[in-house]
Amino acid sequence: MNTLFRSTILAAALAAGGLAQQAQAAVFVVPGIDTVTDLQIAWVWDAAGGGNFYTGMHWEVEMKATLAADKWTVDVWYTHLDGPHGETREAPHYLTGSFMASTLGTFSMSGIDDHQLPSVPHFGAHAWTFNGLGSPSFGASTLGVSHPVPEPRSAALLAAGLAVLGLLGQRRRRRG
């Protein structure tokens, strides 16, 4: 939410300063975090709407904002370029949200996507949040995606613990 608040302030400042120059769409991308497991990015745009791309080290994002019939529609495509387990580029994921622009409007969405590995899908790998707000003169949107990585040591410890319990149970049965 902190990113959304910063986006709101930035959007208000840009809208106030740029109302006289609305002939061209102005879309400003504000990258936050771009790691192999996490992405946080914010956009601010003026009344003309428009789209823009963000290409980072580990993620690629395209955003398009459209104002029609007093309603903002924000379309986002995000692509994980690599993954924490050596995964390669995947197909884009698509998200969309909309809100009425007659007054200050908002939307908030969240969900889970699968990471599309080359051989085996990694189900539920991406947890995402997608928020937006806007008025007839400006809009702002944030996207956060995380790809939690299970610790290999944790899985090894769990397997070792289960093996020890199995051996102890087998030993008791032989004694009894």
N, C-alpha and C positions, 0 to 999 in steps of 0.2 A: 504494500500500500504506500510505503514511503516513496517509491519510484513514481507511482501514480500522482502523488501530491506534488512532487518536483515537476512532473510533466504538466500538471495543471497550471502551476506558476509560470513555467516557461511558455505554455500556450497562451496564457492571458497576456503576457508581455509581448509576445510576437504578434498577437491579434491586435493589441492596442497600437503597436508601432507600425503594423503593415496594412491597416484597413484602407489606406489611400492607394495602395499598390496591389490590387487583387487581380490584375490581368493575368498573371502567371501563377500556377500552383506552386506553393512553397511547402516542401515536406522536409522536415529536419529529423534526422536519425540520431538518437542519443544512445550509443552502446553502453551497457553497464558491465556485465560479466560475460566473458566468452572463454570457457574452459572446456576440456574434453567431456565434462559431465554436466555443466550448467550454462544456461544462457539467460541473460536479462537484457532487454532492449526496449527503448521507448521511442515513439514517434510523435511529432507535433506537426500539424498542417493548417493551412489557412482555408478560407471559404471555397477556394477553387478546387480543393481536394487534390487528387493526384496520387502518384505512387512512387516508391523508391525501393532500392535494394540495400541490403547490408550483407557483406561478405566478410566473415571473420576467419579466425584460425581454425575453428572447429564447427561453425554453424554458418548457414546461409539463409537469409530471410528476405522475402518480398512482401511489401505491404501496399495495398491500394485502398484509398478512401474515396467514397462517392457520395455526393449529396443529391438526393432526388425526392421530390414530394415531401419536403420537410423531414427527411429521415436520412441519417448518416448510415452507410453500410461500410464496414471495414473488413476487407478480405486479407488473410495472411497465409503464406505458404512458408513453412520452415523445413530445412533439410539439415540433418546431422551429417557432417562431412566425414567424421570418423567416430570411433567409440572407445570406451575405456578397455575393451577386450580385444582391440585390434580390428574392429569392424570397419568396413569401408563405407563410402558414400551410399546413402539410402535414397529412396524416392521421397519427394516432398510430401509433407503432411499439410492438410488444408484446414483452416479455421475461419469462421466468419461470425461477426456480431453486428448488431445494429441498435440504434437508439433514435428517438425523436429529437430533432434539433431546434424546435420552436423555443424551448428554454434550455437550461443546462440539463442535458440528458446523460445517462450512464448505462453501461452494461457490464456484467461481470460473468465470466465463464471459467470453468475448469474441467479437466478431463485427463484421460490416460490413453496413450497411443503405444502401439507395438513398435519396437525397433526392428527394422527389416534387415536382418543379417543376410549375407550372401547365401548361406546354406540352410540355417535354421532360424526361424523368427524368435526374437526375444520378447515375449508377451509382457505387456504392461511396463515396458522399460522407461517410457517418457511420461512424467507427470507434468501437466502444463496449466498455467493460468493465463487468461486473456482478458484484459480490462480496457475500458474506453470511456471517454466522456467528451461532450462537445456541445456547441451552440451553433446557430447559423453562421457565425463568423470564424470559428476555429474548432479544432478537434485534437484529441490526444489519445494515445493508446499505448499500452504496455503489454509485453509478452514475456513470460518466464517459463522456461522449460528445464527440467532436471532429469538426469539419468542416474539414479542411485546405483552405486557399485557395491555389490556384496564383497566383503573382505574374504579373500581366499583362506586366510588363517582361521576365520570363524567357521567356515565350512569344514576345514580340516579338523578343527577341534571338536565340532559336533560329530563328525564321522568317527573320530577316535573314541569319543565318549560313548557312542552307541556300540562300538565294537567291544569296549571294556564291559559294558553292561551285558551284552550278549554272552561274553565269555564267563562272567560271574554267574549268570543264570544257568548256563550249561553246566558249570562246575557244581552248583547246588543240586541240580537234578541228578547228577551222577552220585553225589553223597547220599541223597535222600532215597 
